[in-house]
Each structure stands twice: as C-alpha cells, then as structure tokens.
C-alpha cells in the first residue's frame, strides 16, 4: 500500500538527517522533494503545492529541541499535514433510520459489488440484520456475483432477475426490508460512466425514490487522478456522503487517497485492501498518514486482533501456558486466528519500523502452509505430546507433509523456544499469546 510514495517521501525527509538545525535552505530542498513525490504519486498539483507550502511554513516556524533531530521533526510535520489533507479525523457511516439505507454508486469495474458484499459482512459482524439488494440490471452475472458474496457473508440478497427497472427493484427491496425488520439495506447499483446521461439519470432517480441515509461513491484507487475527476462529476450529480477507495492492495500510487478529500470535499469512509470479504477497513486519516511514512499502525493491528481472537480461547490458552502444556493443537489454533486477521504482509506492515523492511519482500498468505502440513501430519497423540517426536516419527511426518526432515526439525526447535519464551513471559505477569512465527522467512 503506497509503497512507491512511502519510499520517495522517506528519501525526501532523509535529506534533513545529519543537519544540525532546520534552515530555509535545507527545508526548501526537502519540501521540493516531497512535492515531487506527491505529484509522482498522481496527487493533484494544486493540492500537492498547497500541502507542501503548509509543511514549509510549519517547519520554519518550529524551534528544534535539543533532543529532537530535524528529520524527526519533519516526519511529524509531514504526518500531521497528510492527516489534515485526508480529512483529519475518521467519519462514520450514517446508519440511522428503520431501516438504514446505503446506496452504492461508482464506475464500471470499480469494485462496487465486491464492496457491497464486504460492507454487508462487516455490518453483520457488528450484529446488524443486513439485506443486500441487486440493482445492477445491466452487467451479465452481476446478480449472481452478489448472491455468491451474500452467501459467503451470511447475508440475505434481494433480487428480481426479470425486472429491468432499477427504481422499482430498489423500492420493492425497501418494502421487503421493512416487512422482514432488516436494520440495514445496501443497494448495489450498476456501474456507469459520468458521461452516460441516461445511466446518471437512472441512479439519481433511484436515490430520489429510496432516500438513502448514506450514499457512497466507490472508486478504484489505481486510476489515480482520473478517480478524483470522476468523483467530482458524480458528486455534482448525486451529492454523495462519502468515498470508498478500492484496490489499495495493488500497485497504486496513492494520489486518489491524498487528493480526493480536498477536491471533492467529501470524506473517505472505507478502503478495500484485497479480494476477501474481510479485506475492508474503516478509513482513519491519521493512521494512513503514519503508514505512508513507515511509522506503522499499531492501533489497527490491535483492533484486528481484538475482532478475531476469542476471549474464552485466550483464557484457556493462558492456563495451558502457565502449566507449560502449550501443544501443537494450540499452535494450529493460533495460526488459524492470525490468518483471519488478513493479509500477512499488510499485518507486518502495521508494525512500526517493519513496513519499510518488508515492502520489497514477497510475503505470501500461503506462508503458513508448510507449518500446517507438518502439524496435520502428526497423530493426535503427537500433537498433544511433542516430547515423543523422535527421529522415526519426524521422518514419517516429513514424508506425510511433503517437507524435509530439516524443516520438521526447525519447526520443533522454534516451537520449543517459543514455549520457553511464553512461559517466561507468563511468569513475569504477561498475558499468554502466540507471537507471529517466522514462517514468512521460508
């Protein structure tokens, strides 16, 4: 996410490192590099100039403390200005009403239907009774796609395959939702071009008919400045409430995220970071700014852990660690919990200082597969009693898992070291929990 922009901003700020103090000359050089990095990332030039002018004014107005290096101060100033540029604070979706109605609009191929499924999944996890509505009556298989996503998310889908009137379908869906006492209705509409007058008129009529509490514009972040221009055209017609940036896991330059808030004057509310249903995040401008500057995002990492880790399981695990009874069944269970938190590279990138180290590394989401194969090749008795794993058992496990005896030995060694560390942490009063294994080094 924003790898290219992060690298260039890091290079620009490094030009201040080694300087004893901030001066107009060295700030001017740094700001010039920052502006170039932003423009290269497809940020609107006027926006890039405005934010770098603010950075320059802020930097020259600062007295550098003895304990703070100029480069460190510049990182903070840039982080603050990027945060302000992207909206300053998180803006929540409006889910008032009985039911709350969310209208999803956007260009063809922007990821609207996928986002609708993700939003339904996210809201269902918050114990909301959700209905997805298929109003894309033009794209082949659009209704089937939404039904598949709804089934995966455990969310009901309302569709009228024979009806070719999107306004009627939307109205009927709202009536059905009221009958079924649904709390949230998410209406997925057809992709359209801003220049397509007929299609633009249709979505305006849909909005007028159902009076949504929230209208979200979905935009592909990889389209860069075109995304901003399109958002502006749609906003003039729909007056939407917020923006959704999709495909941020791709090789996007990030300009849309940094420009769209200023140009359209509407907040970014969600971001999509992958194809899976759980690859959706609420947009936090301050956290995004920190990630762009390689400062990590510990708060989001902790929140993901809290959402995916079972408290009862954690208490059970802590008791086992206290008694030094942590076994491979527990290890496997913890791996499953970590996998639920999302992309491994994305998770590692949230750790301060680590994002820069792994940005060029290929950390596959399949990194745990060899470990899982080894553990699943053990008998139930062996998983519960790792001490019995002698040479002949290890050879059988290696053959059964398609790995080498060396890989099995390495896992057993790491596992034993981890058990000792977890026991020591527990004795010092720490809570039990499994550190991320170094499977990603494989």
Order of alpha helices (4+ residues) and beta strands (2+ residues): alpha-alpha-alpha-alpha-beta-alpha-beta-alpha-beta-alpha-beta-alpha-beta-alpha-beta-alpha-beta-beta-alpha-alpha-alpha-alpha-alpha-alpha-alpha-alpha-alpha-alpha
